[in-house]
Amino acid sequence: MGRYTKLILLLSILLLFLGSIVLFKSDKNKISIKVNENEVVINNFEMAKVVDEKNNFYKINAEIAVLNRQKRIAELTDFTLVYKKGETDLRASSQHGVIHEEVRVDVSGKIIGTVNEMSFETGSDGEFNYDFDTEIGVIKGNVVVNSAEVTILSDTAHIYHKANSMEFDGNVKVIYKN
């Protein structure tokens, strides 16, 4: 082989090697957007909003989000909500949820989450409603709340951020851990 042939062959092998590295390291979670008449469908949806001047925020990730422009709602599939305000850290995950005008979130299905050092989950027919303006949330449907000292089982749990408290309604059972 000639001198230039070896150089061209070496450069093409190097380019193929670099191209394969770039291809394998590329982001597999591409965002795709489909626009219909009154709705926008977004795969790998992510939304974050700062709620005040102290950089408190909420963030929502979803596998699929269907944004309805007329109703001003977003229907979410396979999603996670993260909410941080002051001393409160809230995280909730579920199969289905709806955001109303960036003010309220309604979640349904089996819900798993944490509020500060406590974890909670519901049965498969659970509901979680949280209003970002009033900072009040309601969890329904075989609610189980766990902390280091106690497990609480209840039909309904109310979260009051401003009062830094939770209230339990319905069949309430408290199990103390030793």
Buried (B, 14 or more C-beta within 10 A) or exposed (E): EEEEEEEEEEEEEEEEEEEEEEEEEEEEEEEEEEEEEEBBBBBBBEBEEEBEEEEBBBBBBBBBBBBBEEEEBBBBBEBBBBBBBEEBEBBBBBBBBBBBEBEBBBBBBBBBBBBEEBBBBBEEEBBBBBBBEEBBBBBBBBBBBBBEEEBBBBBBBBBEBEEEEBEBEEEBEEEEEE
